[in-house]
Amino acid sequence: MGLEAGVDRGRLPRGTHGMTPEAVAHSQRMRMYLGVLEAVAERGYGETTVGDIVARANVSRRTFYQLFRGRDDCFAEAFEAAVELVLGELDSSVRATPRAEWRALIRTTLETYLQVLADNGIYARALHIECLVAGPIVAEQRRQMKTLLAHRMHAAFRIGRTEGDIPVDIPADIFDALIGAVDDRIRDCLEGPGAQALPTLGAHLYQITMALFGVPEWDA
């Protein structure tokens, strides 16, 4: 499920349509989130214009500027919405996994993240490619996203240490390096085989994680 769930791409009818002003604004905002993500995925961030966004969202420029200052503002909000959706999917996927099963938590987290990106290629390009050229606000949002993912891996690691499965502690910045490696592999895949191939990275990324945690592969 993505941002497009429940979003009607048609232009809202004039006059009374049974929607509150708040509901109208929310619908329009969601459509423009999708519009900017789709445009950026297709054209690249530098080539995307407000015209591209409003055409895909089927709204007017006037409506666009009532909600956003410009393209950068719209993309930053859409980026944040995509991050929240992906993190929500991760939360749902691990909810049924017993906390003591730290290996399962790691596998599920990696596999779910890759599958969500594979199912929503426009998110994948936004979160791992186009964000690199989208300016300082999105750069900070990307840093925060990577920090949240690193904290999830660190939490699983602490469980493994408590259970006695991981032999030694490791520096905190190792978790940042791990997420950097995941980010790099995802970006290479997107630039090569494409988003549909992302789930095939799961086993390799799991092995990288175990190696960084100091767990021999035959124990993983």
MDTraj code that builds the backbone (N, CA, C; nanometers):
import mdtraj as md
import numpy as np

residues = "MET GLY LEU GLU ALA GLY VAL ASP ARG GLY ARG LEU PRO ARG GLY THR HIS GLY MET THR PRO GLU ALA VAL ALA HIS SER GLN ARG MET ARG MET TYR LEU GLY VAL LEU GLU ALA VAL ALA GLU ARG GLY TYR GLY GLU THR THR VAL GLY ASP ILE VAL ALA ARG ALA ASN VAL SER ARG ARG THR PHE TYR GLN LEU PHE ARG GLY ARG ASP ASP CYS PHE ALA GLU ALA PHE GLU ALA ALA VAL GLU LEU VAL LEU GLY GLU LEU ASP SER SER VAL ARG ALA THR PRO ARG ALA GLU TRP ARG ALA LEU ILE ARG THR THR LEU GLU THR TYR LEU GLN VAL LEU ALA ASP ASN GLY ILE TYR ALA ARG ALA LEU HIS ILE GLU CYS LEU VAL ALA GLY PRO ILE VAL ALA GLU GLN ARG ARG GLN MET LYS THR LEU LEU ALA HIS ARG MET HIS ALA ALA PHE ARG ILE GLY ARG THR GLU GLY ASP ILE PRO VAL ASP ILE PRO ALA ASP ILE PHE ASP ALA LEU ILE GLY ALA VAL ASP ASP ARG ILE ARG ASP CYS LEU GLU GLY PRO GLY ALA GLN ALA LEU PRO THR LEU GLY ALA HIS LEU TYR GLN ILE THR MET ALA LEU PHE GLY VAL PRO GLU TRP ASP ALA".split()
xyz = np.array([
    [0.0852, -0.1195, 0.0000],
    [0.0000, 0.0000, 0.0000],
    [0.0885, 0.1241, 0.0000],
    [0.0467, 0.2271, -0.0750],
    [0.1267, 0.3480, -0.0837],
    [0.0435, 0.4721, -0.0648],
    [0.1021, 0.5861, -0.0971],
    [0.0307, 0.7130, -0.0844],
    [-0.0909, 0.7196, -0.1751],
    [-0.0868, 0.6406, -0.2845],
    [-0.1965, 0.6470, -0.3808],
    [-0.3247, 0.5824, -0.3300],
    [-0.3177, 0.5082, -0.2191],
    [-0.4368, 0.4403, -0.1674],
    [-0.5458, 0.5420, -0.1339],
    [-0.6582, 0.5281, -0.1967],
    [-0.7706, 0.6159, -0.1675],
    [-0.7631, 0.7530, -0.2326],
    [-0.6609, 0.7768, -0.3165],
    [-0.6472, 0.9064, -0.3813],
    [-0.7166, 0.9028, -0.5165],
    [-0.8117, 0.9942, -0.5370],
    [-0.8818, 1.0068, -0.6639],
    [-0.8054, 1.1053, -0.7511],
    [-0.7604, 1.0569, -0.8699],
    [-0.6811, 1.1435, -0.9566],
    [-0.7671, 1.2418, -1.0357],
    [-0.8989, 1.2241, -1.0368],
    [-0.9829, 1.3145, -1.1127],
    [-0.9934, 1.4521, -1.0484],
    [-1.0183, 1.5526, -1.1311],
    [-1.0353, 1.6879, -1.0776],
    [-1.1647, 1.6947, -0.9982],
    [-1.1608, 1.7582, -0.8822],
    [-1.2805, 1.7723, -0.8002],
    [-1.3840, 1.8570, -0.8737],
    [-1.5108, 1.8181, -0.8665],
    [-1.6148, 1.8955, -0.9344],
    [-1.6327, 2.0325, -0.8700],
    [-1.6778, 2.1278, -0.9512],
    [-1.7062, 2.2606, -0.8980],
    [-1.8305, 2.2560, -0.8100],
    [-1.8373, 2.3514, -0.7177],
    [-1.9560, 2.3628, -0.6351],
    [-1.9579, 2.2615, -0.5232],
    [-2.0767, 2.2235, -0.4800],
    [-2.0921, 2.1330, -0.3666],
    [-2.0531, 1.9920, -0.4069],
    [-1.9609, 1.9302, -0.3320],
    [-1.9200, 1.7932, -0.3605],
    [-1.9153, 1.7097, -0.2321],
    [-1.9744, 1.7625, -0.1240],
    [-1.9875, 1.6836, -0.0036],
    [-1.8609, 1.6679, 0.0776],
    [-1.7548, 1.7389, 0.0450],
    [-1.6279, 1.7280, 0.1178],
    [-1.6033, 1.8564, 0.1957],
    [-1.5499, 1.8408, 0.3156],
    [-1.5122, 1.9584, 0.3935],
    [-1.3896, 2.0233, 0.3306],
    [-1.3661, 2.1513, 0.3577],
    [-1.2443, 2.2159, 0.3055],
    [-1.1176, 2.1424, 0.3472],
    [-1.1170, 2.0886, 0.4694],
    [-0.9997, 2.0146, 0.5167],
    [-0.9785, 1.8873, 0.4349],
    [-1.0883, 1.8176, 0.4041],
    [-1.0789, 1.6953, 0.3245],
    [-1.0334, 1.7249, 0.1826],
    [-1.0817, 1.8347, 0.1273],
    [-1.0400, 1.8758, -0.0071],
    [-0.8900, 1.9045, -0.0094],
    [-0.8437, 1.9816, 0.0892],
    [-0.7013, 2.0159, 0.0956],
    [-0.6147, 1.8910, 0.1127],
    [-0.6622, 1.7963, 0.1950],
    [-0.5863, 1.6727, 0.2157],
    [-0.5780, 1.5927, 0.0860],
    [-0.6913, 1.5810, 0.0153],
    [-0.6929, 1.5084, -0.1104],
    [-0.5976, 1.5715, -0.2116],
    [-0.6032, 1.7038, -0.2208],
    [-0.5162, 1.7728, -0.3146],
    [-0.3690, 1.7571, -0.2768],
    [-0.3409, 1.7633, -0.1484],
    [-0.2029, 1.7490, -0.1022],
    [-0.1493, 1.6091, -0.1367],
    [-0.2309, 1.5058, -0.1109],
    [-0.1878, 1.3695, -0.1423],
    [-0.1621, 1.3534, -0.2910],
    [-0.2492, 1.4116, -0.3726],
    [-0.2324, 1.4020, -0.5176],
    [-0.1049, 1.4716, -0.5619],
    [-0.0711, 1.5808, -0.4976],
    [0.0518, 1.6505, -0.5363],
    [0.1766, 1.5789, -0.4835],
    [0.1646, 1.5112, -0.3691],
    [0.2751, 1.4259, -0.3243],
    [0.3055, 1.3209, -0.4302],
    [0.1998, 1.2531, -0.4748],
    [0.2185, 1.1519, -0.5778],
    [0.2717, 1.2137, -0.7060],
    [0.2176, 1.3297, -0.7390],
    [0.2603, 1.3967, -0.8616],
    [0.4085, 1.4291, -0.8621],
    [0.4593, 1.4817, -0.7504],
    [0.6009, 1.5193, -0.7471],
    [0.6890, 1.3947, -0.7435],
    [0.6474, 1.2907, -0.6720],
    [0.7277, 1.1683, -0.6683],
    [0.7330, 1.1016, -0.8049],
    [0.6203, 1.0983, -0.8728],
    [0.6164, 1.0392, -1.0068],
    [0.6990, 1.1209, -1.1057],
    [0.6850, 1.2524, -1.1004],
    [0.7586, 1.3375, -1.1931],
    [0.9086, 1.3263, -1.1715],
    [0.9498, 1.3259, -1.0447],
    [1.0925, 1.3162, -1.0131],
    [1.1476, 1.1802, -1.0548],
    [1.0694, 1.0740, -1.0336],
    [1.1143, 0.9406, -1.0732],
    [1.1314, 0.9312, -1.2244],
    [1.0452, 0.9989, -1.2978],
    [1.0493, 0.9917, -1.4446],
    [1.1504, 1.0882, -1.5055],
    [1.1551, 1.2108, -1.4567],
    [1.2335, 1.3150, -1.5208],
    [1.3630, 1.3498, -1.4481],
    [1.3734, 1.3098, -1.3209],
    [1.4857, 1.3532, -1.2402],
    [1.4501, 1.4814, -1.1676],
    [1.5123, 1.5020, -1.0517],
    [1.4747, 1.6163, -0.9694],
    [1.5016, 1.7490, -1.0402],
    [1.6175, 1.7601, -1.1018],
    [1.6547, 1.8863, -1.1636],
    [1.5634, 1.9284, -1.2767],
    [1.5047, 1.8322, -1.3478],
    [1.4202, 1.8631, -1.4627],
    [1.2728, 1.8771, -1.4273],
    [1.2364, 1.8407, -1.3059],
    [1.0952, 1.8458, -1.2660],
    [1.0514, 1.9890, -1.2386],
    [0.9368, 2.0253, -1.2902],
    [0.8823, 2.1594, -1.2716],
    [0.7474, 2.1522, -1.1998],
    [0.7016, 2.2671, -1.1536],
    [0.5678, 2.2742, -1.0938],
    [0.4630, 2.2306, -1.1953],
    [0.4853, 2.2647, -1.3227],
    [0.3927, 2.2225, -1.4274],
    [0.3800, 2.0714, -1.4359],
    [0.4920, 2.0015, -1.4209],
    [0.4883, 1.8545, -1.4219],
    [0.4051, 1.8016, -1.3056],
    [0.4218, 1.8654, -1.1901],
    [0.3528, 1.8177, -1.0693],
    [0.2027, 1.8380, -1.0816],
    [0.1603, 1.9578, -1.1195],
    [0.0166, 1.9861, -1.1242],
    [-0.0519, 1.9071, -1.2351],
    [0.0205, 1.8788, -1.3427],
    [-0.0385, 1.7992, -1.4503],
    [-0.0682, 1.6574, -1.4023],
    [0.0242, 1.5992, -1.3279],
    [0.0028, 1.4631, -1.2764],
    [-0.1008, 1.4611, -1.1647],
    [-0.1040, 1.5665, -1.0838],
    [-0.2002, 1.5726, -0.9731],
    [-0.3378, 1.6185, -1.0170],
    [-0.3469, 1.6726, -1.1401],
    [-0.4729, 1.7237, -1.1943],
    [-0.5298, 1.8344, -1.1055],
    [-0.4419, 1.9288, -1.0696],
    [-0.4838, 2.0473, -0.9943],
    [-0.4286, 2.1700, -1.0650],
    [-0.4751, 2.2851, -1.0248],
    [-0.4290, 2.4091, -1.0863],
    [-0.3025, 2.4599, -1.0178],
    [-0.2297, 2.5463, -1.0868],
    [-0.1139, 2.6093, -1.0250],
    [-0.1552, 2.6906, -0.9028],
    [-0.2712, 2.7550, -0.9112],
    [-0.3180, 2.8343, -0.7977],
    [-0.3343, 2.7453, -0.6750],
    [-0.3939, 2.6272, -0.6951],
    [-0.4102, 2.5334, -0.5839],
    [-0.2746, 2.4904, -0.5299],
    [-0.1813, 2.4640, -0.6202],
    [-0.0472, 2.4230, -0.5779],
    [0.0131, 2.5273, -0.4849],
    [0.0100, 2.6527, -0.5262],
    [0.0754, 2.7577, -0.4481],
    [-0.0033, 2.7978, -0.3230],
    [-0.1257, 2.7505, -0.3124],
    [-0.1979, 2.7677, -0.1863],
    [-0.1456, 2.6724, -0.0790],
    [-0.0833, 2.5621, -0.1222],
    [-0.0369, 2.4595, -0.0292],
    [0.1150, 2.4522, -0.0159],
    [0.1883, 2.4925, -0.1182],
    [0.3342, 2.4806, -0.1173],
    [0.3993, 2.6083, -0.1688],
    [0.5205, 2.6324, -0.1207],
    [0.5955, 2.7482, -0.1683],
    [0.6542, 2.7232, -0.3061],
    [0.6796, 2.5980, -0.3388],
    [0.7375, 2.5648, -0.4682],
    [0.7680, 2.4161, -0.4750],
    [0.8397, 2.3763, -0.5811],
    [0.8724, 2.2355, -0.6011],
    [0.9485, 2.1763, -0.4842],
    [1.0481, 2.2488, -0.4331],
    [1.1314, 2.1958, -0.3251],
    [1.0481, 2.1669, -0.2003],
    [0.9580, 2.2569, -0.1682],
    [0.8708, 2.2414, -0.0519],
    [0.7809, 2.1194, -0.0690],
    [0.7241, 2.1040, -0.1883],
    [0.6358, 1.9913, -0.2162],
    [0.7120, 1.8594, -0.2058],
    [0.8321, 1.8535, -0.2633],
    [0.9089, 1.7290, -0.2591],
    [0.9504, 1.6955, -0.1168],
    [0.9890, 1.7959, -0.0391],
    [1.0298, 1.7703, 0.0995],
    [0.9145, 1.7084, 0.1791],
    [0.7933, 1.7604, 0.1596],
    [0.6774, 1.7040, 0.2309],
    [0.6457, 1.5634, 0.1804],
    [0.6568, 1.5426, 0.0496],
    [0.6304, 1.4107, -0.0063],
    [0.7347, 1.3096, 0.0415],
    [0.8590, 1.3528, 0.0515],
    [0.9661, 1.2672, 0.1022],
    [0.9338, 1.2231, 0.2448],
    [0.8920, 1.3178, 0.3276],
    [0.8581, 1.2866, 0.4671],
    [0.7409, 1.1892, 0.4742],
    [0.6419, 1.2097, 0.3890],
    [0.5264, 1.1197, 0.3875],
    [0.5675, 0.9790, 0.3453],
    [0.6574, 0.9685, 0.2481],
    [0.7049, 0.8380, 0.2026],
    [0.7820, 0.7675, 0.3135],
    [0.8652, 0.8420, 0.3858],
    [0.9402, 0.7835, 0.4978],
    [0.8446, 0.7304, 0.6035],
    [0.7440, 0.8092, 0.6387],
    [0.6476, 0.7666, 0.7409],
    [0.5737, 0.6403, 0.6979],
    [0.5392, 0.6328, 0.5700],
    [0.4688, 0.5153, 0.5217],
    [0.5590, 0.3923, 0.5297],
    [0.6843, 0.4051, 0.4864],
    [0.7770, 0.2920, 0.4887],
    [0.8020, 0.2460, 0.6325],
    [0.8243, 0.3411, 0.7237],
    [0.8475, 0.3039, 0.8635],
    [0.7239, 0.2369, 0.9238],
    [0.6065, 0.2819, 0.8846],
    [0.4837, 0.2182, 0.9315],
    [0.4742, 0.0742, 0.8844],
    [0.5158, 0.0491, 0.7605],
    [0.5163, -0.0880, 0.7089],
    [0.6161, -0.1740, 0.7862],
    [0.7309, -0.1165, 0.8220],
    [0.8295, -0.1909, 0.9005],
    [0.7733, -0.2256, 1.0379],
    [0.7074, -0.1294, 1.1011],
    [0.6471, -0.1550, 1.2326],
    [0.5457, -0.2690, 1.2249],
    [0.4625, -0.2673, 1.1212],
    [0.3598, -0.3706, 1.1062],
    [0.4232, -0.5076, 1.0835],
    [0.5321, -0.5113, 1.0079],
    [0.5921, -0.6393, 0.9707],
    [0.6589, -0.7093, 1.0885],
    [0.7124, -0.6332, 1.1838],
    [0.7837, -0.6956, 1.2957],
    [0.6962, -0.7132, 1.4192],
    [0.5734, -0.6659, 1.4127],
    [0.4870, -0.6667, 1.5307],
    [0.4640, -0.8080, 1.5846],
    [0.4551, -0.9050, 1.4950],
    [0.4271, -1.0419, 1.5390],
    [0.5533, -1.1218, 1.5708],
    [0.6707, -1.0606, 1.5556],
    [0.7960, -1.1312, 1.5798],
    [0.8364, -1.1159, 1.7256],
    [0.8559, -1.2268, 1.7983],
    [0.9009, -1.2158, 1.9376],
    [1.0296, -1.1362, 1.9479],
    [1.0384, -1.0473, 2.0448],
    [1.1544, -0.9589, 2.0575],
    [1.2852, -1.0358, 2.0731],
    [1.2811, -1.1548, 2.1343],
    [1.4046, -1.2304, 2.1558],
    [1.4604, -1.2861, 2.0252],
    [1.3797, -1.2953, 1.9224],
    [1.4245, -1.3509, 1.7951],
    [1.4875, -1.2401, 1.7099],
    [1.6055, -1.1983, 1.7530],
    [1.6680, -1.0813, 1.6910],
    [1.7069, -1.1055, 1.5463],
    [1.7454, -1.2280, 1.5126],
    [1.7780, -1.2576, 1.3727],
    [1.6546, -1.2410, 1.2840],
    [1.5404, -1.2900, 1.3333],
    [1.4155, -1.2761, 1.2578],
    [1.3766, -1.1295, 1.2426],
    [1.4024, -1.0495, 1.3465],
    [1.3734, -0.9063, 1.3373],
    [1.4552, -0.8418, 1.2263],
    [1.5822, -0.8794, 1.2170],
    [1.6684, -0.8222, 1.1136],
    [1.6241, -0.8678, 0.9751],
    [1.6006, -0.9982, 0.9597],
    [1.5569, -1.0495, 0.8295],
    [1.4269, -0.9817, 0.7856],
    [1.3308, -0.9757, 0.8777],
    [1.2014, -0.9176, 0.8442],
    [1.2143, -0.7706, 0.8085],
    [1.2954, -0.6978, 0.8843],
    [1.3145, -0.5556, 0.8559],
    [1.3737, -0.5350, 0.7173],
    [1.4788, -0.6077, 0.6858],
    [1.5429, -0.5938, 0.5551],
    [1.4489, -0.6353, 0.4424],
    [1.3848, -0.7501, 0.4581],
    [1.2978, -0.8013, 0.3518],
    [1.1775, -0.7108, 0.3293],
    [1.1198, -0.6603, 0.4382],
    [1.0044, -0.5717, 0.4242],
    [1.0439, -0.4410, 0.3578],
    [1.1558, -0.3841, 0.4005],
    [1.2009, -0.2577, 0.3424],
    [1.2224, -0.2724, 0.1919],
    [1.2894, -0.3784, 0.1524],
    [1.3162, -0.4006, 0.0106],
    [1.1872, -0.4239, -0.0672],
    [1.0928, -0.4984, -0.0082],
    [0.9682, -0.5272, -0.0784],
    [0.8819, -0.4025, -0.0933],
    [0.8763, -0.3202, 0.0114],
    [0.7985, -0.1960, 0.0013],
    [0.8546, -0.1072, -0.1087],
    [0.9867, -0.0968, -0.1172],
    [1.0476, -0.0163, -0.2227],
    [1.0228, -0.0776, -0.3600],
    [1.0283, -0.2110, -0.3684],
    [1.0022, -0.2777, -0.4959],
    [0.8593, -0.2538, -0.5423],
    [0.7661, -0.2522, -0.4471],
    [0.6248, -0.2316, -0.4802],
    [0.5931, -0.0856, -0.5103],
    [0.6812, 0.0033, -0.4692],
    [0.6600, 0.1484, -0.4855],
    [0.7886, 0.2116, -0.5374],
    [0.8167, 0.1876, -0.6647],
    [0.9427, 0.2327, -0.7226],
    [0.9666, 0.3819, -0.7125],
    [0.8577, 0.4610, -0.7129],
    [0.8764, 0.6057, -0.7035],
    [0.9303, 0.6445, -0.5662],
    [0.8930, 0.5674, -0.4622],
    [0.9495, 0.5935, -0.3297],
    [1.0980, 0.5600, -0.3297],
    [1.1309, 0.4474, -0.3914],
    [1.2692, 0.4023, -0.3929],
    [1.3610, 0.5084, -0.4540],
    [1.3208, 0.5643, -0.5651],
    [1.4051, 0.6661, -0.6296],
    [1.4109, 0.7938, -0.5453],
    [1.2986, 0.8298, -0.4829],
    [1.2973, 0.9498, -0.3990],
    [1.3875, 0.9332, -0.2781],
    [1.3789, 0.8157, -0.2111],
    [1.4493, 0.7942, -0.0853],
    [1.5967, 0.7614, -0.1032],
    [1.6354, 0.7156, -0.2233],
    [1.7723, 0.6682, -0.2390],
    [1.8503, 0.7312, -0.3540],
    [1.7853, 0.8068, -0.4413],
    [1.8579, 0.8678, -0.5531],
    [1.8323, 1.0183, -0.5617],
    [1.7084, 1.0568, -0.5902],
    [1.6794, 1.1976, -0.6168],
    [1.6976, 1.2860, -0.4939],
    [1.6865, 1.2286, -0.3733],
    [1.7065, 1.3063, -0.2511],
    [1.8482, 1.3616, -0.2420],
    [1.9428, 1.3003, -0.3133],
    [2.0829, 1.3435, -0.3060],
    [2.1053, 1.4800, -0.3711],
    [2.0121, 1.5222, -0.4561],
    [2.0280, 1.6505, -0.5252],
    [1.9127, 1.7457, -0.4939],
    [1.8362, 1.7169, -0.3887],
    [1.7143, 1.7929, -0.3605],
    [1.7333, 1.9050, -0.2590],
    [1.8566, 1.9355, -0.2216],
    [1.8801, 2.0491, -0.1337],
    [1.8976, 2.0122, 0.0121],
    [1.9315, 2.1126, 0.0951],
    [1.9682, 2.0865, 0.2341],
    [1.8554, 2.0353, 0.3230],
    [1.7321, 2.0775, 0.2987],
    [1.6208, 2.0311, 0.3827],
    [1.6007, 1.8817, 0.3653],
    [1.5976, 1.8362, 0.2406],
    [1.5802, 1.6931, 0.2148],
    [1.7047, 1.6160, 0.2590],
    [1.8217, 1.6764, 0.2466],
    [1.9439, 1.6098, 0.2946],
    [1.9340, 1.5802, 0.4436],
    [1.8795, 1.6737, 0.5204],
    [1.8608, 1.6520, 0.6638],
    [1.7533, 1.5465, 0.6889],
    [1.6463, 1.5491, 0.6107],
    [1.5426, 1.4465, 0.6243],
    [1.6013, 1.3079, 0.5956],
    [1.6863, 1.2990, 0.4962],
    [1.7509, 1.1716, 0.4619],
    [1.8412, 1.1252, 0.5755],
    [1.9152, 1.2184, 0.6351],
    [2.0024, 1.1826, 0.7468],
    [1.9197, 1.1287, 0.8631],
    [1.8075, 1.1926, 0.8911],
    [1.7214, 1.1468, 1.0003],
    [1.6631, 1.0090, 0.9707],
    [1.6239, 0.9857, 0.8450],
    [1.5719, 0.8552, 0.8072],
    [1.6770, 0.7463, 0.8295],
    [1.8001, 0.7725, 0.7865],
    [1.9066, 0.6741, 0.8029],
    [1.9363, 0.6500, 0.9512],
    [1.9267, 0.7552, 1.0315],
    [1.9490, 0.7403, 1.1757],
    [1.8417, 0.6518, 1.2377],
    [1.7164, 0.6694, 1.1981],
    [1.6079, 0.5859, 1.2499],
    [1.6289, 0.4397, 1.2124],
    [1.6723, 0.4145, 1.0901],
    [1.6976, 0.2769, 1.0475],
    [1.8168, 0.2184, 1.1235],
    [1.9186, 0.2997, 1.1479],
    [2.0346, 0.2536, 1.2249],
    [1.9933, 0.2175, 1.3671],
    [1.9036, 0.2957, 1.4263],
    [1.8563, 0.2672, 1.5615],
    [1.7817, 0.1331, 1.5661],
    [1.7078, 0.1008, 1.4603],
    [1.6382, -0.0272, 1.4563],
    [1.7382, -0.1428, 1.4554],
    [1.8427, -0.1291, 1.3778],
    [1.9448, -0.2335, 1.3733],
    [2.0192, -0.2424, 1.5073],
    [2.0429, -0.1282, 1.5678],
    [2.1114, -0.1268, 1.6971],
    [2.0247, -0.1970, 1.8025],
    [1.8946, -0.1748, 1.7975],
    [1.8046, -0.2386, 1.8937],
    [1.8090, -0.3907, 1.8789],
    [1.8086, -0.4403, 1.7547],
    [1.8189, -0.5847, 1.7328],
    [1.9528, -0.6373, 1.7821],
    [2.0583, -0.5605, 1.7583],
    [2.1914, -0.6001, 1.8050],
    [2.1943, -0.6132, 1.9569],
    [2.1351, -0.5182, 2.0275],
    [2.1358, -0.5228, 2.1738],
    [2.0631, -0.6477, 2.2252],
    [1.9576, -0.6876, 2.1557],
    [1.8875, -0.8102, 2.1943],
    [1.9815, -0.9297, 2.1789],
    [2.0530, -0.9348, 2.0653],
    [2.1472, -1.0434, 2.0426],
    [2.2577, -1.0478, 2.1462],
    [2.3044, -0.9310, 2.1891],
    [2.4076, -0.9241, 2.2941],
    [2.3510, -0.9756, 2.4264],
    [2.2293, -0.9341, 2.4574],
    [2.1665, -0.9769, 2.5820],
    [2.1450, -1.1279, 2.5834],
    [2.1094, -1.1828, 2.4676],
    [2.0867, -1.3267, 2.4581],
    [2.2177, -1.4051, 2.4576],
    [2.3295, -1.3371, 2.4435],
    [2.4581, -1.4045, 2.4400],
    [2.4968, -1.4584, 2.3043],
    [2.4238, -1.4197, 2.2003],
    [2.4513, -1.4697, 2.0656],
    [2.5593, -1.3893, 1.9934],
    [2.5792, -1.2640, 2.0348],
    [2.6788, -1.1773, 1.9711],
    [2.7962, -1.1638, 2.0674],
    [2.9160, -1.1989, 2.0223],
    [3.0295, -1.2128, 2.1142],
    [3.0816, -1.0842, 2.1766],
    [3.0851, -0.9751, 2.1015],
    [3.1450, -0.8518, 2.1526],
    [3.0599, -0.7324, 2.1125],
    [3.0796, -0.6229, 2.1853],
    [3.0119, -0.4984, 2.1498],
    [3.0830, -0.4352, 2.0305],
    [3.0153, -0.3454, 1.9623],
    [3.0753, -0.2762, 1.8494],
    [3.0451, -0.1275, 1.8612],
    [3.1273, -0.0421, 1.7997],
    [3.1045, 0.1028, 1.8084],
    [2.9703, 0.1428, 1.7480],
    [2.9134, 0.2491, 1.8017],
    [2.7820, 0.2949, 1.7565],
    [2.7817, 0.3336, 1.6092],
    [2.8952, 0.3856, 1.5598],
    [2.8956, 0.4309, 1.4203],
    [2.8945, 0.3153, 1.3210],
    [2.9136, 0.1928, 1.3690],
    [2.9023, 0.0771, 1.2807],
    [2.7609, 0.0652, 1.2244],
    [2.6622, 0.1028, 1.3034],
    [2.5238, 0.0917, 1.2582],
    [2.4946, 0.1941, 1.1485],
    [2.5569, 0.3115, 1.1591],
    [2.5456, 0.4095, 1.0512],
    [2.6108, 0.3555, 0.9245],
    [2.7256, 0.2890, 0.9406],
    [2.7951, 0.2309, 0.8253],
    [2.7106, 0.1211, 0.7609],
    [2.6418, 0.0442, 0.8440],
    [2.5556, -0.0618, 0.7922],
    [2.4448, -0.0035, 0.7055],
    [2.3784, 0.1003, 0.7547],
    [2.2707, 0.1617, 0.6766],
    [2.3270, 0.2261, 0.5506],
    [2.4488, 0.2798, 0.5589],
    [2.5131, 0.3333, 0.4404],
    [2.5361, 0.2256, 0.3356],
    [2.5758, 0.1070, 0.3802],
    [2.5966, -0.0044, 0.2876],
    [2.4647, -0.0479, 0.2237],
    [2.3591, -0.0539, 0.3044],
    [2.2270, -0.0887, 0.2515],
    [2.1839, 0.0141, 0.1469],
    [2.2002, 0.1404, 0.1800],
    [2.1646, 0.2502, 0.0894],
    [2.2407, 0.2379, -0.0421],
    [2.3703, 0.2072, -0.0334],
    [2.4540, 0.1963, -0.1526],
    [2.4086, 0.0814, -0.2414],
    [2.3792, -0.0338, -0.1819],
    [2.3353, -0.1497, -0.2614],
    [2.2005, -0.1232, -0.3267],
    [2.1115, -0.0580, -0.2548],
    [1.9810, -0.0257, -0.3115],
    [1.9963, 0.0698, -0.4300],
    [2.0787, 0.1704, -0.4145],
    [2.0974, 0.2676, -0.5220],
    [2.1563, 0.2003, -0.6460],
    [2.2546, 0.1129, -0.6264],
    [2.3129, 0.0415, -0.7397],
    [2.2075, -0.0425, -0.8120],
    [2.1213, -0.1072, -0.7349],
    [2.0161, -0.1896, -0.7940],
    [1.9168, -0.1047, -0.8730],
    [1.8787, 0.0089, -0.8173],
    [1.7850, 0.0975, -0.8868],
    [1.8434, 0.1495, -1.0175],
    [1.9719, 0.1773, -1.0182],
    [2.0369, 0.2283, -1.1384],
    [2.0673, 0.1168, -1.2380],
    [2.0572, -0.0093, -1.1901],
    [2.0841, -0.1230, -1.2764],
    [1.9575, -0.1992, -1.3100],
    [1.9364, -0.3143, -1.2448],
    [1.8191, -0.3969, -1.2775],
    [1.6852, -0.3290, -1.2524],
    [1.6797, -0.2376, -1.1559],
    [1.5552, -0.1674, -1.1282],
    [1.4907, -0.2096, -0.9977],
    [1.3850, -0.1374, -0.9601],
    [1.3207, -0.1578, -0.8298],
    [1.2683, -0.2990, -0.8119],
    [1.2228, -0.3616, -0.9202],
    [1.1649, -0.4953, -0.9079],
    [1.2664, -0.5990, -0.8600],
    [1.3961, -0.5688, -0.8747],
    [1.5001, -0.6629, -0.8331],
    [1.5442, -0.6436, -0.6885],
    [1.4928, -0.5433, -0.6212],
    [1.5386, -0.5133, -0.4852],
    [1.5230, -0.6303, -0.3873],
    [1.4137, -0.7065, -0.3905],
    [1.4019, -0.8171, -0.2933],
    [1.5152, -0.9194, -0.3025],
    [1.5813, -0.9291, -0.4176],
    [1.6910, -1.0257, -0.4312],
    [1.8129, -0.9865, -0.3488],
    [1.8164, -0.8630, -0.2989],
    [1.9285, -0.8174, -0.2171],
    [1.9191, -0.8651, -0.0726],
    [1.8052, -0.9180, -0.0324],
    [1.7806, -0.9482, 0.1081],
    [1.8841, -1.0377, 0.1724],
    [1.9154, -1.1498, 0.1084],
    [2.0097, -1.2450, 0.1674],
    [2.1487, -1.1836, 0.1799],
    [2.1907, -1.1090, 0.0794],
    [2.3233, -1.0460, 0.0817],
    [2.3323, -0.9416, 0.1922],
    [2.2302, -0.8595, 0.2060],
    [2.2311, -0.7564, 0.3099],
    [2.2256, -0.8185, 0.4492],
    [2.1581, -0.9291, 0.4620],
    [2.1554, -0.9998, 0.5902],
    [2.2956, -1.0506, 0.6247],
    [2.3677, -1.1061, 0.5267],
    [2.5032, -1.1535, 0.5496],
    [2.5964, -1.0385, 0.5891],
    [2.5806, -0.9236, 0.5236],
    [2.6608, -0.8060, 0.5589],
    [2.6344, -0.7670, 0.7046],
    [2.5087, -0.7690, 0.7428],
    [2.4710, -0.7325, 0.8797],
    [2.5337, -0.8271, 0.9801],
    [2.5230, -0.9547, 0.9551],
    [2.5805, -1.0527, 1.0466],
    [2.7326, -1.0374, 1.0563],
    [2.7968, -1.0095, 0.9445],
    [2.9421, -0.9912, 0.9457],
    [2.9813, -0.8709, 1.0312],
    [2.9077, -0.7623, 1.0175],
    [2.9372, -0.6434, 1.0974],
    [2.9102, -0.6678, 1.2457],
    [2.8149, -0.7542, 1.2747],
    [2.7832, -0.7867, 1.4136],
    [2.8807, -0.8871, 1.4729],
    [2.9684, -0.9414, 1.3910],
    [3.0673, -1.0371, 1.4407],
    [3.0124, -1.1758, 1.4615],
    [2.9006, -1.2085, 1.3941],
    [2.8416, -1.3416, 1.4048],
    [2.8853, -1.4227, 1.2842],
    [2.9535, -1.5350, 1.3027],
    [2.9932, -1.6171, 1.1875],
    [2.8736, -1.6545, 1.1026],
    [2.8956, -1.6613, 0.9712],
    [2.7858, -1.6872, 0.8775],
    [2.7135, -1.8167, 0.9119],
    [2.7867, -1.9204, 0.9566],
    [2.7209, -2.0487, 0.9855],
    [2.6338, -2.0426, 1.1110],
    [2.6500, -1.9323, 1.1904],
    [2.5638, -1.9147, 1.3081],
    [2.4452, -1.8229, 1.2783],
    [2.4435, -1.7635, 1.1615],
    [2.3420, -1.6617, 1.1295],
    [2.2104, -1.7228, 1.0873],
])
top = md.Topology()
chain = top.add_chain()
for i, resn in enumerate(residues, 1):
    res = top.add_residue(resn, chain, resSeq=i)
    for name in ("N", "CA", "C"):
        top.add_atom(name, md.element.get_by_symbol(name[0]), res)
traj = md.Trajectory(xyz[None], top)
